Amino acid sequence: MSDILPLATHEFAIGGLDAALEFLKRTRSELRSLNFVRVAKDWVQVLDVNGDSFQITGLGYEHPEIVAVLRFVNTNFKPESIHQAFSGPYKEFRTGRRHPWAEDRVM
């Protein structure tokens, strides 16, 4: 577990991606500007600039649903390598990814 105590925690269940995203949407207003996301084998922690955080337990970098959660909080990461094993306690990513204008349009 991380050394920072989260303000709120959500227990992830298999197939519960919608509930996890709803938890992040509801709790997002209680944090300041998002700064980091920490992802371990069995938890995800979203931290703001003040060090306050929310945590989802039962979901980690090995789960396929992690890509949707990280995209939901605008995390800078490589989807093709997020699931690879890691020797440290957690992976840490910056948030604040920006999309270029008209990125989703076919030219």
C-alpha positions as a LaTeX table, in Angstrom:
\begin{tabular}{lrrr}
\hline
Residue & $x$ (\AA) & $y$ (\AA) & $z$ (\AA) \\
\hline
Met1 & 0.00 & 0.00 & 0.00 \\
Ser2 & 1.08 & 3.56 & $-0.53$ \\
Asp3 & 2.38 & 5.70 & 2.36 \\
Ile4 & $-0.19$ & 8.46 & 1.72 \\
Leu5 & $-3.58$ & 8.00 & 3.37 \\
Pro6 & $-6.34$ & 8.57 & 0.79 \\
Leu7 & $-9.36$ & 10.78 & 1.48 \\
Ala8 & $-11.64$ & 8.09 & 0.02 \\
Thr9 & $-11.22$ & 4.54 & $-1.25$ \\
His10 & $-13.18$ & 2.49 & $-3.77$ \\
Glu11 & $-13.00$ & $-1.31$ & $-3.93$ \\
Phe12 & $-12.79$ & $-2.38$ & $-7.58$ \\
Ala13 & $-14.69$ & $-5.51$ & $-8.64$ \\
Ile14 & $-14.12$ & $-7.35$ & $-11.90$ \\
Gly15 & $-16.45$ & $-5.81$ & $-14.48$ \\
Gly16 & $-16.89$ & $-2.72$ & $-12.32$ \\
Leu17 & $-15.19$ & $-0.19$ & $-14.57$ \\
Asp18 & $-18.28$ & 2.05 & $-14.69$ \\
Ala19 & $-18.45$ & 2.15 & $-10.90$ \\
Ala20 & $-14.74$ & 3.04 & $-10.66$ \\
Leu21 & $-15.11$ & 5.85 & $-13.20$ \\
Glu22 & $-18.19$ & 7.13 & $-11.35$ \\
Phe23 & $-16.17$ & 7.14 & $-8.09$ \\
Leu24 & $-13.44$ & 9.21 & $-9.76$ \\
Lys25 & $-15.99$ & 11.60 & $-11.25$ \\
Arg26 & $-17.72$ & 12.15 & $-7.88$ \\
Thr27 & $-14.54$ & 12.58 & $-5.88$ \\
Arg28 & $-12.69$ & 14.70 & $-8.45$ \\
Ser29 & $-14.29$ & 17.91 & $-7.18$ \\
Glu30 & $-12.71$ & 17.39 & $-3.74$ \\
Leu31 & $-9.15$ & 17.52 & $-5.10$ \\
Arg32 & $-7.17$ & 20.45 & $-6.44$ \\
Ser33 & $-5.34$ & 20.26 & $-9.75$ \\
Leu34 & $-4.29$ & 16.65 & $-10.37$ \\
Asn35 & $-0.55$ & 16.07 & $-10.29$ \\
Phe36 & 0.34 & 12.35 & $-10.23$ \\
Val37 & $-1.16$ & 8.91 & $-10.57$ \\
Arg38 & 0.51 & 5.99 & $-8.83$ \\
Val39 & $-0.27$ & 2.49 & $-10.09$ \\
Ala40 & 0.75 & $-0.69$ & $-8.26$ \\
Lys41 & $-0.20$ & $-4.32$ & $-8.83$ \\
Asp42 & $-3.38$ & $-4.00$ & $-6.76$ \\
Trp43 & $-4.18$ & $-0.29$ & $-6.33$ \\
Val44 & $-4.35$ & 3.05 & $-8.15$ \\
Gln45 & $-3.88$ & 6.36 & $-6.35$ \\
Val46 & $-4.69$ & 9.79 & $-7.80$ \\
Leu47 & $-2.84$ & 12.69 & $-6.11$ \\
Asp48 & $-3.36$ & 16.43 & $-6.39$ \\
Val49 & $-0.82$ & 19.25 & $-5.99$ \\
Asn50 & $-1.42$ & 19.39 & $-2.21$ \\
Gly51 & $-0.72$ & 15.68 & $-1.72$ \\
Asp52 & $-4.37$ & 14.76 & $-1.11$ \\
Ser53 & $-5.44$ & 11.55 & $-2.83$ \\
Phe54 & $-8.14$ & 9.05 & $-3.70$ \\
Gln55 & $-7.50$ & 5.38 & $-4.15$ \\
Ile56 & $-9.01$ & 2.45 & $-6.03$ \\
Thr57 & $-8.02$ & $-0.90$ & $-4.53$ \\
Gly58 & $-8.23$ & $-4.18$ & $-6.43$ \\
Leu59 & $-7.16$ & $-2.57$ & $-9.72$ \\
Gly60 & $-3.56$ & $-2.43$ & $-10.89$ \\
Tyr61 & $-1.32$ & $-2.18$ & $-13.92$ \\
Glu62 & $-1.92$ & $-5.83$ & $-14.82$ \\
His63 & $-5.68$ & $-5.30$ & $-15.35$ \\
Pro64 & $-6.95$ & $-4.25$ & $-18.81$ \\
Glu65 & $-9.35$ & $-1.70$ & $-17.22$ \\
Ile66 & $-6.40$ & 0.40 & $-16.03$ \\
Val67 & $-6.10$ & 2.03 & $-19.46$ \\
Ala68 & $-9.61$ & 3.52 & $-19.23$ \\
Val69 & $-9.01$ & 4.74 & $-15.66$ \\
Leu70 & $-5.71$ & 6.42 & $-16.56$ \\
Arg71 & $-7.24$ & 8.07 & $-19.63$ \\
Phe72 & $-10.14$ & 9.31 & $-17.49$ \\
Val73 & $-7.74$ & 11.35 & $-15.32$ \\
Asn74 & $-5.63$ & 12.52 & $-18.33$ \\
Thr75 & $-2.51$ & 10.55 & $-17.44$ \\
Asn76 & 0.62 & 10.55 & $-19.61$ \\
Phe77 & 1.41 & 6.87 & $-20.24$ \\
Lys78 & 1.98 & 4.35 & $-23.02$ \\
Pro79 & $-1.02$ & 1.98 & $-23.26$ \\
Glu80 & 1.06 & $-0.70$ & $-24.99$ \\
Ser81 & 3.56 & $-0.95$ & $-22.10$ \\
Ile82 & 1.44 & $-0.20$ & $-19.00$ \\
His83 & 0.80 & $-3.91$ & $-18.33$ \\
Gln84 & 4.48 & $-4.91$ & $-18.20$ \\
Ala85 & 5.90 & $-6.17$ & $-14.92$ \\
Phe86 & 7.80 & $-3.71$ & $-12.76$ \\
Ser87 & 10.31 & $-4.24$ & $-9.96$ \\
Gly88 & 9.45 & $-1.15$ & $-7.88$ \\
Pro89 & 6.58 & $-0.65$ & $-5.43$ \\
Tyr90 & 4.50 & 1.36 & $-7.94$ \\
Lys91 & 4.61 & 3.17 & $-11.29$ \\
Glu92 & 4.17 & 6.94 & $-11.15$ \\
Phe93 & 2.81 & 9.07 & $-13.99$ \\
Arg94 & 2.17 & 12.79 & $-14.39$ \\
Thr95 & $-1.32$ & 13.97 & $-15.25$ \\
Gly96 & $-2.40$ & 16.81 & $-17.48$ \\
Arg97 & $-2.16$ & 15.16 & $-20.89$ \\
Arg98 & $-3.53$ & 17.42 & $-23.61$ \\
His99 & $-5.08$ & 16.42 & $-26.92$ \\
Pro100 & $-4.34$ & 18.34 & $-30.11$ \\
Trp101 & $-7.26$ & 20.10 & $-31.69$ \\
Ala102 & $-9.27$ & 17.78 & $-33.99$ \\
Glu103 & $-7.24$ & 14.73 & $-32.93$ \\
Asp104 & $-10.33$ & 12.54 & $-33.19$ \\
Arg105 & $-11.30$ & 13.70 & $-36.68$ \\
Val106 & $-10.35$ & 11.92 & $-39.86$ \\
Met107 & $-8.62$ & 14.23 & $-42.29$ \\
\hline
\end{tabular}
